[in-house]
Amino acid sequence: MAKESFFKPFYSVLVLAFVCSFLVSLASVGLRPRQEANRTLDRKKNILLAAGLFQQDKDINTLFSVIESRIINLATGEFVPETEMSVQDFDQLASTNDKKLSRSLSKDEDTAGLRRLEKYSLVYLVTDNSRLSQVVLPVRGKGLWSTMYGYVALDSDLRSIKGLAFYEHGETPGLGGEIENPTWLAGWHGKKIFDDQGNMALKVVKGRSKAKGEAASYEIDGLSGATLTGNGVELLFHFWFDKQGFKPFLDRLAQEERTNG
Ligand SMILES: Cc1cc2nc3c(=O)[nH]c(=O)nc-3n(C[C@H](O)[C@H](O)[C@H](O)COP(=O)(O)O)c2cc1C
């Protein structure tokens, strides 16, 4: 019987490993456009969910056609013309890794645990009979274990919440993961972020809110056994609805709405 080469099994394993890794990378590259398209569709679905416009049996792109996507400069609150920056090509989260498109936050500023803040943000405008009916804003902030990514829809008064949806997080299912629970999310509807003087007033309380009257409109029930995630959600609101976040944009938009009657 011919003697087997000592190296033959190693060659076979090497060739097999090479072929497998080639096939895996081919699948990964080939599936990337589809993954990207699914991610975009999921974001659209969550924007619609926050705005209360999602319908299970309808095409997401058709539903989304009533929403206008724009880019704003966070510091000035101004819209950026499409000729300067294209909504289609703008990757807001990726821009936080670009030194020209973002800045690092000091420890005192970074109350939502973001480390870096982008200069530009996407915003989504919902109009009804050519009047602004809602604005949906992308938000994110640290929970207990992870960064929570979501959308907040504001009513046309630009201070009342129409809805909230989280599309990505790594909080514990059944505890912090309850930020996705539709019953808890429904409790945000109609709550106010700012008081009559325009100051941030929203709180996520521990347990059930005992507030009565006007005070109740600023309080959200906490998540049972997940106060730390709830605190993260409150801090996220305090960050994004202050001057470094969407406050300049909302003030400008409110001014524009008043001017346009
Ligand atoms: C395995 C494990 C996972 C947990 N996950 C979360 C979580 O996702 N969010 C959270 O706020 N607390 C989580 N907790 C609980 C926190 O450590 C903390 O006890 C809780 O936030 C306090 O909230 P409470 O005062 O409402 O009980 C977890 C605890 C354990 C042991």
The ligand as an SDF file (V2000), in Angstrom:
LIG
                    3D

 31 33  0  0  0  0  0  0  0  0999 V2000
  -28.7740   39.9830   34.6440 C   0  0  0  0  0  0  0  0  0  0  0  0
  -29.3630   41.3200   34.9700 C   0  0  0  0  0  0  0  0  0  0  0  0
  -29.7800   42.1320   33.9260 C   0  0  0  0  0  0  0  0  0  0  0  0
  -30.3220   43.3810   34.1930 C   0  0  0  0  0  0  0  0  0  0  0  0
  -30.7120   44.1700   33.1670 N   0  0  0  0  0  0  0  0  0  0  0  0
  -31.1910   45.4080   33.4160 C   0  0  0  0  0  0  0  0  0  0  0  0
  -31.5700   46.2720   32.3610 C   0  0  0  0  0  0  0  0  0  0  0  0
  -31.5200   45.9460   31.1730 O   0  0  0  0  0  0  0  0  0  0  0  0
  -31.9940   47.5140   32.7050 N   0  0  0  0  0  0  0  0  0  0  0  0
  -32.0720   47.9410   34.0120 C   0  0  0  0  0  0  0  0  0  0  0  0
  -32.4160   49.0970   34.2470 O   0  0  0  0  0  0  0  0  0  0  0  0
  -31.7640   47.1290   35.0030 N   0  0  0  0  0  0  0  0  0  0  0  0
  -31.3320   45.8780   34.7520 C   0  0  0  0  0  0  0  0  0  0  0  0
  -30.9990   45.0730   35.7940 N   0  0  0  0  0  0  0  0  0  0  0  0
  -31.2860   45.5140   37.1520 C   0  0  0  0  0  0  0  0  0  0  0  0
  -30.3430   46.6170   37.6270 C   0  0  0  0  0  0  0  0  0  0  0  0
  -29.1430   46.0780   38.0510 O   0  0  0  0  0  0  0  0  0  0  0  0
  -30.9840   47.4120   38.7550 C   0  0  0  0  0  0  0  0  0  0  0  0
  -31.2040   46.5570   39.8380 O   0  0  0  0  0  0  0  0  0  0  0  0
  -32.3270   48.0130   38.3400 C   0  0  0  0  0  0  0  0  0  0  0  0
  -32.1690   48.8500   37.2330 O   0  0  0  0  0  0  0  0  0  0  0  0
  -32.9080   48.8400   39.4820 C   0  0  0  0  0  0  0  0  0  0  0  0
  -34.2470   49.1260   39.1270 O   0  0  0  0  0  0  0  0  0  0  0  0
  -35.4440   48.9670   40.1800 P   0  0  0  0  0  0  0  0  0  0  0  0
  -35.0700   49.8950   41.2880 O   0  0  0  0  0  0  0  0  0  0  0  0
  -36.6610   49.3930   39.4340 O   0  0  0  0  0  0  0  0  0  0  0  0
  -35.4740   47.5360   40.6100 O   0  0  0  0  0  0  0  0  0  0  0  0
  -30.4570   43.8170   35.5400 C   0  0  0  0  0  0  0  0  0  0  0  0
  -30.0260   42.9830   36.5680 C   0  0  0  0  0  0  0  0  0  0  0  0
  -29.4880   41.7660   36.2980 C   0  0  0  0  0  0  0  0  0  0  0  0
  -29.0330   40.8900   37.4340 C   0  0  0  0  0  0  0  0  0  0  0  0
  1  2  1  0
  2  3  1  0
  2 30  2  0
  3  4  2  0
  4  5  1  0
  4 28  1  0
  5  6  2  0
  6  7  1  0
  6 13  1  0
  7  8  2  0
  7  9  1  0
  9 10  1  0
 10 11  2  0
 10 12  1  0
 12 13  2  0
 13 14  1  0
 14 15  1  0
 14 28  1  0
 15 16  1  0
 16 17  1  0
 16 18  1  0
 18 19  1  0
 18 20  1  0
 20 21  1  0
 20 22  1  0
 22 23  1  0
 23 24  1  0
 24 25  2  0
 24 26  1  0
 24 27  1  0
 28 29  2  0
 29 30  1  0
 30 31  1  0
M  END
$$$$
